[in-house]
Amino acid sequence: MSDTARRFTGAVSPRWLRLLAPRYWPTWIALGALRLLALLPFRVQLALGRALGAALRHLPVRFVDIARRNIRLCLPELQSEEREELLGRHFESLGIALLEIAQAWWSPPQRLAKLAQVEGCEHVRAALSRGRGVILLTAHFTPLEIGGRILSGMFPINVLYRPTKNEALAYMQSQCRCRNGGRAIRRDDIRSMVAALKNNECVWFAPDQSYRKKGAEMVPLFGIPAATNTATSRIARMTGAAVLPYFVERLPGAGGYRLRILPPLENFPSDSPCEDAERFHRLIEAQVRAVPEQYLWIHRRFKGLGADYPDYYRKASPAS
């Protein structure tokens, strides 16, 4: 091997050699295309996102049936035609969310600032003045990624995330979030989360998805028992951190985004983690009713409930 080759291979880490493997080439191509989309005007991004979502809505993918079943379970007051219309708007919202990843990762702060309305930053500042950290408690709505980027431009935040199996995608996700003022913490790394709070930092936490591990409890959501992570109460008690509900919504047309940080939950945590979780579920329900198309209906929120509960997704079908 020549000296030049030795210097080159020595400069490339083993991890980068893995990331450059052929199996990751489609990922890098897709990320390159997404990077280019970040350069488009906001209105064009919205139009492309809606078109992409409308196309996904008509593909034979199981996500469509899951979303249809969830809407029927959680919003039974809607007529069949209303549910189908909401389903279509939801997939348009999903398509926009994909393009929002491009904005969240690569748009300059000045561009995002023009699109954002942020309410309640004073609650964060007041909570941090106590010196015990802040839990920004949120849920999985489609503008989640762009909302996190906007928040990280206002104050440093730690984001809990579920690692993806695609190492190239995971690397880019971590790099972009950290570059833009955030810090990524694996959702099962409770020690790092607690350390951040004890260091008087903000931790962004979305515990609203199906959870069947230690500490799970059956807590009603829209009146339906759902396997729920109740760790928020335990962590708040352990650290003394203030718990501030936070929601982001996409405004109509090209109006941008509204982020609402609510005042700290009073008397939280209580003696009952289940009651604490149900209290947060009521806030989620109110936000869903405000912008129903923006909730992540494609997640199987009511899965894995055991023999005592129905299997809500086994027979999901277009007729459901």
Secondary structure as the mmCIF struct_conf table of DSSP 4:
data_model
#
loop_
_struct_conf.conf_type_id
_struct_conf.id
_struct_conf.beg_label_comp_id
_struct_conf.beg_label_asym_id
_struct_conf.beg_label_seq_id
_struct_conf.end_label_comp_id
_struct_conf.end_label_asym_id
_struct_conf.end_label_seq_id
HELX_RH_AL_P HELX_RH_AL_P1 ASP A 3 ALA A 11
BEND BEND1 VAL A 12 VAL A 12
HELX_RH_AL_P HELX_RH_AL_P2 PRO A 14 LEU A 19
TURN_TY1_P TURN_TY1_P1 LEU A 20 LEU A 20
BEND BEND2 ALA A 21 ALA A 21
HELX_RH_3T_P HELX_RH_3T_P1 PRO A 22 TYR A 24
HELX_RH_AL_P HELX_RH_AL_P3 TRP A 25 LEU A 37
TURN_TY1_P TURN_TY1_P2 ALA A 38 LEU A 39
BEND BEND3 LEU A 40 LEU A 40
HELX_RH_AL_P HELX_RH_AL_P4 PHE A 42 ARG A 57
TURN_TY1_P TURN_TY1_P3 HIS A 58 HIS A 58
BEND BEND4 LEU A 59 LEU A 59
HELX_RH_AL_P HELX_RH_AL_P5 ARG A 62 CYS A 74
TURN_TY1_P TURN_TY1_P4 PRO A 76 GLU A 77
BEND BEND5 LEU A 78 LEU A 78
HELX_RH_AL_P HELX_RH_AL_P6 SER A 80 TRP A 106
BEND BEND6 SER A 107 SER A 107
HELX_RH_AL_P HELX_RH_AL_P7 PRO A 109 LEU A 115
STRN STRN1 ALA A 116 GLU A 119
HELX_RH_AL_P HELX_RH_AL_P8 CYS A 121 LEU A 128
TURN_TY1_P TURN_TY1_P5 SER A 129 GLY A 131
BEND BEND7 ARG A 132 ARG A 132
STRN STRN2 VAL A 134 LEU A 137
STRN STRN3 PHE A 141 PHE A 141
TURN_TY1_P TURN_TY1_P6 THR A 142 PRO A 143
HELX_RH_AL_P HELX_RH_AL_P9 LEU A 144 SER A 152
TURN_TY1_P TURN_TY1_P7 GLY A 153 MET A 154
BEND BEND8 PHE A 155 PHE A 155
STRN STRN4 ILE A 157 TYR A 161
HELX_LH_PP_P HELX_LH_PP_P1 ARG A 162 THR A 164
BEND BEND9 LYS A 165 LYS A 165
HELX_RH_AL_P HELX_RH_AL_P10 GLU A 167 ARG A 179
TURN_TY1_P TURN_TY1_P8 ASN A 180 GLY A 181
STRN STRN5 GLY A 182 ARG A 186
TURN_TY1_P TURN_TY1_P9 ARG A 187 ASP A 188
HELX_RH_AL_P HELX_RH_AL_P11 ILE A 190 LYS A 198
TURN_TY1_P TURN_TY1_P10 ASN A 199 ASN A 200
STRN STRN6 CYS A 202 PHE A 205
BEND BEND10 GLN A 209 GLN A 209
BEND BEND11 LYS A 213 LYS A 213
TURN_TY1_P TURN_TY1_P11 LYS A 214 GLY A 215
STRN STRN7 ALA A 216 LEU A 221
TURN_TY1_P TURN_TY1_P12 PHE A 222 GLY A 223
STRN STRN8 ILE A 224 ASN A 229
HELX_RH_AL_P HELX_RH_AL_P12 ALA A 231 THR A 239
STRN STRN9 ALA A 242 ARG A 250
HELX_LH_PP_P HELX_LH_PP_P2 LEU A 251 LEU A 251
BEND BEND12 PRO A 252 PRO A 252
TURN_TY1_P TURN_TY1_P13 GLY A 253 ALA A 254
STRN STRN10 TYR A 257 ILE A 261
HELX_LH_PP_P HELX_LH_PP_P3 LEU A 262 LEU A 265
TURN_TY1_P TURN_TY1_P14 GLU A 266 ASN A 267
BEND BEND13 PRO A 269 PRO A 269
BEND BEND14 ASP A 271 ASP A 271
HELX_RH_AL_P HELX_RH_AL_P13 PRO A 273 ALA A 290
BEND BEND15 VAL A 291 VAL A 291
HELX_RH_3T_P HELX_RH_3T_P2 PRO A 292 GLN A 294
STRN STRN11 TYR A 295 TYR A 295
TURN_TY1_P TURN_TY1_P15 TRP A 297 ILE A 298
BEND BEND16 HIS A 299 HIS A 299
TURN_TY1_P TURN_TY1_P16 ARG A 301 PHE A 302
TURN_TY1_P TURN_TY1_P17 ALA A 307 ASP A 308
BEND BEND17 TYR A 309 TYR A 309
BEND BEND18 TYR A 312 TYR A 313
TURN_TY1_P TURN_TY1_P18 ARG A 314 LYS A 315
TURN_TY1_P TURN_TY1_P19 PRO A 318 ALA A 319
#
